[in-house]
């Protein structure tokens, strides 16, 4: 009888977890997911070429305006 008293709370908790799990599974299986027909426009390239001059401009502005350079940041936080 002592084992039954000790196991009651974990078994009820487990039963509740299983009920929630099955309920969520049924809910997600019954819900329909629609893919946006314009999804291709979200994953297409903005430009066909990579602009190295723009990248150099971003690097220059980073070095001028950031208090800590990105290369130094990881050494300051202790990551290699």
Buried (B, 14 or more C-beta within 10 A) or exposed (E): EEEEEEEEEEEEEEEEEEEEEEEEEEEEEEEEEEEEEEEEEEEEEEEEEEEEEEEEEEEEEEEEEEEEEEEEEEEEEEEE
